[in-house]
Amino acid sequence: MEDEDISLKLIKMKKMRTLMAQLSKSREAPAPEEKPAAEPDPVEELKKHVSERGDEVLAAARSENPDLVRKVSAALLKALKEGRVEEPIDAGDLLALFRRLGLKVQVESRVMVHRKGETKDLRKALEERWQSS
């Protein structure tokens, strides 16, 4: 009976050694991933084709739903390449598109006043005018 226990332990140890050797080999040389060359992010590519504040709209939408924004960006890039969409894409149109798709995108609004060669925030312009009166 004792001989059987020793032989079982020996078999288990041999098996453990082979498993450990396989594990160390797999850690040393990781299997190459069969991915195609890294494709550029469609959102980053689309940023090159949007108007002034379009990148802000994309960033705000991406924080809401990154997967949807990635798919919409890929579709817009395809439409741009086929000539079905004019370049640059207006930030307001992009915002309206995301809202129609159900995203509650919030972009900070700013009202600027241009007077006497200076551009100021509306709040500052009103405060200055109020103080001078």
C-alpha positions in Angstrom: 0.0 0.0 0.0 2.8 2.3 0.8 4.5 1.5 -2.5 1.3 2.6 -4.3 1.3 6.0 -2.5 4.9 6.6 -3.4 4.4 5.7 -7.1 1.3 8.0 -7.2 3.3 10.8 -5.7 6.1 10.3 -8.3 3.5 10.3 -11.2 2.0 13.5 -9.8 5.4 15.2 -9.5 6.4 14.3 -13.1 3.1 15.7 -14.3 3.6 18.9 -12.3 7.2 19.3 -13.8 5.9 19.0 -17.3 3.1 21.5 -16.6 5.6 23.9 -15.0 7.9 23.6 -18.0 5.0 24.3 -20.4 4.0 27.3 -18.3 7.5 28.8 -18.3 7.7 28.3 -22.1 4.4 30.1 -22.7 5.5 33.0 -20.4 8.9 33.4 -22.2 7.5 33.5 -25.7 4.0 34.9 -25.8 1.9 33.7 -28.7 1.9 36.4 -31.5 -1.6 37.9 -31.8 -3.1 37.4 -35.2 -4.5 41.0 -35.4 -4.1 43.0 -38.5 -1.9 46.1 -38.3 -3.2 48.5 -35.7 -6.0 50.5 -37.3 -6.2 54.2 -36.4 -9.0 55.2 -34.1 -11.9 56.4 -36.2 -12.7 59.1 -33.7 -9.2 60.6 -33.9 -9.4 60.4 -37.7 -12.7 62.2 -37.7 -11.3 65.0 -35.6 -9.3 66.0 -38.6 -12.5 66.6 -40.6 -14.7 68.5 -38.2 -15.1 72.3 -37.7 -13.8 74.4 -34.8 -15.6 72.8 -31.8 -16.2 69.4 -33.4 -13.5 67.9 -31.3 -15.2 69.0 -28.1 -18.5 67.4 -29.3 -16.7 64.2 -30.1 -15.0 64.1 -26.7 -18.3 64.8 -24.9 -20.1 62.2 -26.9 -17.3 59.7 -26.4 -17.6 60.1 -22.6 -21.3 59.1 -22.9 -21.0 56.1 -25.2 -17.6 55.3 -26.6 -18.8 52.3 -28.7 -21.5 54.2 -30.5 -19.2 57.2 -31.1 -16.6 54.9 -32.6 -19.2 53.3 -35.0 -20.7 56.7 -36.0 -17.2 58.0 -36.6 -16.3 55.1 -38.8 -19.6 55.6 -40.8 -18.9 59.3 -41.2 -15.4 58.7 -42.4 -16.7 56.2 -45.0 -19.3 58.8 -46.1 -16.5 61.4 -46.4 -14.4 59.1 -48.6 -17.4 58.4 -50.8 -18.2 62.1 -51.1 -21.7 61.8 -49.5 -20.8 64.2 -46.7 -19.1 67.6 -47.2 -16.0 68.6 -45.3 -15.6 70.0 -42.7 -18.4 68.6 -40.7 -20.1 71.3 -38.6 -19.9 70.9 -34.9 -23.6 71.8 -34.5 -24.6 69.1 -37.1 -22.5 66.6 -35.3 -24.1 67.5 -32.0 -27.6 67.2 -33.5 -26.7 63.8 -35.0 -25.6 62.4 -31.6 -28.7 63.8 -29.9 -30.9 62.1 -32.6 -29.1 58.9 -31.8 -30.1 59.2 -28.2 -26.9 60.5 -26.6 -27.3 63.4 -24.1 -24.2 65.2 -25.1 -23.5 68.4 -23.1 -21.1 70.9 -24.6 -20.2 74.0 -22.6 -21.7 77.1 -24.2 -19.9 80.4 -24.4 -21.2 83.7 -25.6 -18.4 86.0 -26.6 -18.6 89.7 -27.4 -16.3 91.4 -29.8 -16.0 95.1 -29.2 -13.3 97.6 -29.9 -10.9 94.9 -31.1 -11.3 92.8 -28.0 -13.1 89.5 -27.6 -14.5 88.9 -24.1 -16.9 86.6 -22.4 -20.4 88.2 -22.2 -20.4 88.0 -18.4 -17.1 90.0 -18.2 -18.3 92.5 -20.8 -21.5 93.2 -18.8 -19.6 93.4 -15.5 -17.2 96.0 -17.0 -20.1 98.0 -18.5 -22.0 97.9 -15.2 -19.0 99.1 -13.2 -18.3 102.0 -15.6 -21.9 103.3 -15.4 
